[in-house]
Amino acid sequence: MLSQLVQFFSDNNIFATREDIDLFQQHTYHNIVPKNTIIMQQSRPVEKLYFINKGILRLCRQHNNDDTTIAFIKNNEFASTIIYLLNEEPSPCAIVTSTEVDLLYWKRSDFLYLKQHTALASLLETALTGILLTWNQDREVDKLSMDPKQRYIKLLNTMPAGLQEVPAKHIASYLGIHTDSLSRIRKRLTKKY
């Protein structure tokens, strides 16, 4: 059940003992969540930390009747914000499944227990904070230096599997364009290849 998570630890230079992994497994939950399910509510305290085994989630924000996609979260990535989880703060965003998702999760109380009883949880917290900072910087740089077509190509390259299941309106929202513009970009790319 934890094989992909253990690989994530290894890929991020988080070294875990067998005892740490066993304790993590005792406090880890597994679920398969249908498409279009809200797993984290906007404006509600964050209660769970998720790890995606398979599928795609959408980080989004509702504001003035607009539903804006901020990011897509895919296999072998964490979802939720560790800072909001640990501080019991309301999330400014929601997380919704874009496809059926196979995930692992930890309740806040379980993660706090793991922090008290393993160094692994604290190392994970540090790694997730670093990943979040890098993601924010990359996202801002991409928005400043890439046009929507370039950002779409980058999205295709980083998430080829499953992207065809994501509604065009969510991809267009992520790119900051209308669905008609996305359709034109897709047509131009299809003709080119």
N, C-alpha and C positions, 0 to 999 in steps of 0.2 A: 504493500500500500504506500510506503514512503520512498520507493526507489527514485522517483523523479525529484523529490525533495532532497534526498541525500546527494543526488547529483548536483542540485542547485547549491548546496553547501560546499561541495568540492569545487565547483566552478567559481565560487566567490571566496575561496580560501578560508572557509569556515571549517575547521577541523573538529569532528565530533567523535566522541568515544562511543563504544557499543552501548554503554550505560545511558549516555545522553539520548541516543536514538531510541532506546527502549522506553525511556521516560517520555520522550516526545510522542511516541506511538500511543502510549496509554492516555494521552491528553489530546489526541488528534481525532477529529470526526471526518467522515467521508460522506459525500452526497452527490447525486446526479440531479441536476436542476434543469427543468425544461426551459426552452427558448422563451424570451420575453418575460422573465421573472425578475422582479426587483429584489436584489439580495442585500442592498444597503440603501436605506432611505435618506434622501436629502433632508437636512434640518433636524435629524434625529441623532442622538449619541451613537457613535460607532461601537458595536458590540462584538464584532468578529473580525478576524484576520483570515484571508483566503489565499490558497495556493492553487493554481489552475493546472490540473493534470492534462485536460483536453477540453478544447472549446474556446470561445471568444466572449469576453465581457465588454461592456461599453461603459466608460466613465462619462457621466453627462450631468448637465445642470438645467433645471427648469427656472426660467425667469421671464416674467411678463408674457406668459403663454408661448414662449420660445423654448424648444428643447435642443440644447446645443451639445454636441458630442465633443468631449475634450480629448479622449484617448480611447484606444482599444487595448485590451489586456488579453494576452494569449497564453498558450501552453508554457509551462515552466516559469511563470511570473506570479508575483504576489499581487493581490488586490486588497484594497482598503488602505487606510493610512495609519501606520503604527503610532504616530504622535497623537492622533485623535483617539485611537483605541486606548492607549495608556492613560490619557487625560480625561477620558469619557466626554469628549467634546462632540458637539453636533457636526455632522459632515456638511460642508457646503455643496456637496455633489451627491449623486446617486450612482449606484452600480447596477446595471441591468444585463441579463444574459442575452447575447446576440445570437447564440446558437445553444444547443443543448450543451451543458457544461458538467464535466466530471471534476470535482474539486475536493480539496482537503480544507478544513477550517479549524480554528481555535477560538473558543469563547474567551472573552477578556479575562475571566477568572482563571482559566487554564493557562493562558499566556503569562499572567502574573505569577502563578505557581511555578511555571517553568523558569521564569526569570530568577526566582528565589532559589531554585534547586539545581540549575545548570548554568554553566557559563555560555552554553550554546545559544540560549534565548537572547542574552545580551549581545552576543556577537551578531546574531541575526538582526536584532534591532539596529545596530550600527550599520550593517550592510544595507538594510532597507532604507535607512535615512540617506546614505550615500547614493543609492540607486535613484531615489526620489529627486535629490538635488541635481544629479546628472540628467535625468529625464526632463526636469523643468528647464534646465539650460538648453539642452538639445532642442526641445520644443520651441523655445523662443527664438533660437538661432534659425531653425528651419522656417518659422513663420516670417522672419525678416529677410532671409536669403533665398528662399525657394518659392517659385510660383505654384499654383494649385496642381498643375500637371506633374511637376517634379516631386511634390509631396505625395501625390497619388502613386507615382512609380515607386517611391521609397516605401510607402505602405504596402504595395504589392510585393516588394522584395522582402520585407520583414515579416509578412504574414500571408503567404500565398495560399496556404490551406485554410479553408473555411471562409475566406473573405467573400466568396460568391454567395454565401448564405446571409450576409449582412445586408439589410435593406439599403438601397441607394441613397435614401434621404439621410441616413445616419452617416454614410461615408461623405456625402456632400456637406453635411453640417460640420463634420470634422475638418474638411478642407476649407470651409468658410465660403462655399459657393452654392449656387442653386442646382437642383438635380438635373436640369437641362444642360448646364455647363459640364457636369460630370459625364453625362451621356455623350457630349461632343468629345471630351477628352478620351473616353473609352473607345469611341469610333475611330479617332485619329490613331490611337495606339494599335487598334486591331488592323487598320490599313497598313501601318508601318511594319508590322510583324506578319 
